[in-house]
């Protein structure tokens, strides 16, 4: 083996940075959504240019989305970036680098630096405003296979009807919401927001005391030690679960919960593709 000279060792970090930059050229830029660009009030053209500059000069160390990499910090959560206004804090770092921390000086023009700053501002805005996120298309399955699953293995047709409760459901919800609703129909937030319509999915319970008296109502809480319910008049009842007290719970969503662990990815995508067709 030929020993490497000291000058060669000094050049090694530069070589590594060069190779990382070359690799970054092959990465897809971490494009940002139009909503985030609009919300940040940055120039869309500048952001688009900054997107390409970041992929070329920065992604090799800081990651394609700016969330950091081996030995390089997360720019999206950086206080310097978060506190920046009009590049006052960011531009000098890009312009001069941070040699003591392994960041080289970038030979960029002032307009290019401004474009990079705009891109970083949009990324930090998007990270703090979840409403700017968009979901990809979830309709990737086979509708015909979804229909077959609905009527056979999935046992959906035993409780639901495409001409009854599911009629027009594909037009009522977007594909992402539709998939979420059929997978998790008992979502607590949706039940609260649904008002009177949520009664159909609310578990009920009947408690039979040792005396033979029975009290029924909407299930409030149940565990190994106690059960509580709200009866038809709105009164709250709580009981200890001892061996003499019988508790019977009726959960309209039990079949959904039992099936949840049996779905394959293909089942989920096929079912969603089928439900989307129910216009």
Number of C-alpha atoms within 10 A of each C-alpha: 3 4 6 8 9 9 8 11 11 10 11 12 13 13 13 11 17 14 12 17 18 15 14 21 18 11 14 13 19 17 15 19 14 14 16 23 23 13 13 19 13 17 14 17 12 17 24 18 16 23 23 20 20 25 26 20 20 23 26 26 21 21 21 21 21 23 17 18 14 9 10 17 15 17 19 23 16 13 10 14 19 16 12 16 12 11 20 13 15 20 17 13 16 21 16 13 16 13 9 7 9 13 16 17 14 14 12 14 10 12 11 15 21 20 26 27 27 26 29 25 25 26 25 19 19 21 14 13 13 10 10 17 14 11 7 8 8 16 19 12 18 16 19 13 16 22 20 14 19 22 14 12 10 19 14 15 14 10 8 14 13 14 9 8 10 14 15 16 16 18 14 14 13 12 20 15 12 21 21 12 14 14 18 14 16 19 12 12 8 12 17 11 10 11 9 9 11 14 13 11 15 17 17 19 23 18 23 16 16 12 8 10 8 13 15 18 21 20 20 16 12 17 9 8 9 13 18 19 23 19 17 10 7 10 9 13 16 14 15 14 17 13 7 11 15 14 19 11 15 13 16 15 15 13 13 18 15 9 12 13 8 10 12 10 9 14 19 20 20 23 25 27 25 21 25 21 13 15 12
